[in-house]
Amino acid sequence: MISRRRFLVGSITAGLTPLVLPERSSGQGRSDAAHSLRIELPVLADDPAAVPFQASVDHPMDPDHFIRSLEVTLDTDPVPSKGKFRFTPANGRAWVAFQFRSGIGGVVKVVGECTRHGRFAGTREVRVTEGGCATTPDRTVRERIGNPQTRLPRSFRPGEVVEVRTRLDHASYTGLALKGGKFVRELPEFYVTQMLVYVDDQPVSEFEMTSATSPNPLIRFPLKVGGGGTLRVVFVNSEGRRWEATQPLRPA
């Protein structure tokens, strides 16, 4: 079990963005603000195994017109895919923050998909020290996985879009080793593959993760609060194991 202090410190750290570079966006000939991605990354990541990342789009989230997904890739890395994050109007906004591994850094690309106007993209460059995708597994951590946690603001009103913070104690192994300047596979991957978000039994979000997600993933995402219900966050790992955190939604 982790302490509340450690959880809160981790939450704050995951949101740090030391310096932001101007983003570049494009999409089907459109450059309007509603399809402009804001991508937040440090210029130089201190820890290549935990690069803080956030992406958002200031776009309507109406039932017939919303951002369906944001997909994050870094093609120069040995594990290029960093995750795909699917949204619904129940999120209220389209944004996500988490941490990922990077082997050598490069240009991070985010591809968004609008239900009405299709795909659009933005990029941001990040530099890291080499080796973030190479991992040395600690066999004992498999005995300590679990303990899902979810946090909401202390108070909120019906119809308000709030930030949800959720995490799981879980290792993340790419199974790759850096040898002679090249990444080679030595072990199977071991990681959290999926995070599913519900209010009661109604799906809200589906986050597809990869072995490039940092250990003990802490993910921040939006939720539009209704009149009540129970928030449910379900984690699934590469071995098919599941964990669930629940929290009642009690608007003020």
GIMODA-V163414 format. One record per helix or strand of 3 or more residues. SS is the DSSP state (helix for helix, strand for strand). FROM is the first residue (numbers start at 1). TO is the last residue. Records with the same first field share a line. If there is no record, write none. Layout:
BEGIN
SS->FROM-TO / FROM-TO
END
This chain:
BEGIN
helix->4-14 / 33-35 / 89-91 / 139-144
strand->24-26 / 37-41 / 51-57 / 67-73 / 81-86 / 94-100 / 106-114 / 118-127 / 146-151 / 161-169 / 176-179 / 182-185 / 192-199 / 202-208 / 218-224 / 230-237 / 242-248
END
